[in-house]
Amino acid sequence: MAVGRRMLIFTDNTKASVKGLDEIMAELYDEGCRPTYETAEEIIKRLEEKKNFIPSSESARREYAIALLREYRAFSLVTE
């Protein structure tokens, strides 16, 4: 199965393409993970395992977590 790409939009309207996000969110949803900051951190970890570049600076990772949390919340609402 091909891994899909998704465009993340950050609070300052910059964008970044990530691969495998839909699959990761489906896995976490199936595992019963709620949309929390810890879940966003787990998504970041799994994205890195799929060779997505996530900046190492604390502020950049926080921005990724915010964007990913927003995406996961939306995914959770649609999936319910």
C-alpha positions as CSV (number, residue, x, y, z in Angstrom):
1,M,0.0,0.0,0.0
2,A,1.3,3.4,-0.9
3,V,1.9,5.8,1.9
4,G,-0.1,9.0,1.4
5,R,1.1,12.6,1.9
6,R,-0.7,15.3,3.8
7,M,0.0,19.0,4.0
8,L,0.3,20.4,7.5
9,I,-0.6,24.1,8.0
10,F,1.0,25.8,10.9
11,T,-0.3,28.7,12.9
12,D,1.7,31.2,10.8
13,N,0.3,29.6,7.6
14,T,3.5,27.9,6.6
15,K,3.1,24.4,5.2
16,A,5.0,21.2,5.4
17,S,4.3,17.9,3.6
18,V,4.4,14.7,5.7
19,K,4.1,11.1,4.6
20,G,2.2,8.5,6.4
21,L,0.1,10.8,8.7
22,D,-3.3,9.3,7.8
23,E,-2.0,5.8,8.6
24,I,-0.5,6.9,11.9
25,M,-3.7,8.6,13.0
26,A,-5.7,5.6,12.1
27,E,-3.4,3.4,14.1
28,L,-3.6,5.7,17.1
29,Y,-7.3,6.0,16.9
30,D,-7.6,2.2,16.8
31,E,-5.3,2.0,19.9
32,G,-7.8,4.3,21.7
33,C,-5.6,7.4,21.9
34,R,-7.4,10.6,22.7
35,P,-6.4,13.9,21.1
36,T,-3.8,15.1,23.7
37,Y,-0.4,16.7,23.5
38,E,1.1,13.3,24.4
39,T,-0.7,11.8,21.3
40,A,0.8,14.6,19.2
41,E,4.2,13.8,20.5
42,E,3.6,10.1,19.6
43,I,2.6,11.2,16.1
44,I,5.9,13.1,15.8
45,K,7.8,10.1,16.9
46,R,6.1,7.9,14.3
47,L,6.5,10.4,11.6
48,E,10.2,10.5,12.3
49,E,10.3,6.7,12.1
50,K,8.8,7.0,8.6
51,K,11.7,9.3,7.7
52,N,9.8,12.6,7.8
53,F,12.0,15.5,8.7
54,I,10.9,17.2,11.9
55,P,13.1,20.1,13.1
56,S,14.8,19.4,16.4
57,S,14.3,22.9,17.9
58,E,11.8,22.9,20.8
59,S,9.7,25.7,19.2
60,A,9.5,24.0,15.9
61,R,8.5,20.7,17.5
62,R,5.8,22.6,19.6
63,E,4.4,24.0,16.3
64,Y,4.3,20.6,14.8
65,A,2.6,19.2,17.9
66,I,-0.1,22.0,17.6
67,A,-0.7,21.3,13.9
68,L,-0.8,17.5,14.4
69,L,-3.1,17.8,17.4
70,R,-5.5,19.9,15.3
71,E,-5.3,17.3,12.5
72,Y,-5.9,14.4,14.9
73,R,-8.9,16.1,16.6
74,A,-10.5,16.6,13.1
75,F,-9.7,13.0,12.2
76,S,-11.2,11.7,15.5
77,L,-14.4,13.7,14.9
78,V,-14.9,12.4,11.4
79,T,-14.1,8.8,12.4
80,E,-16.5,8.7,15.3
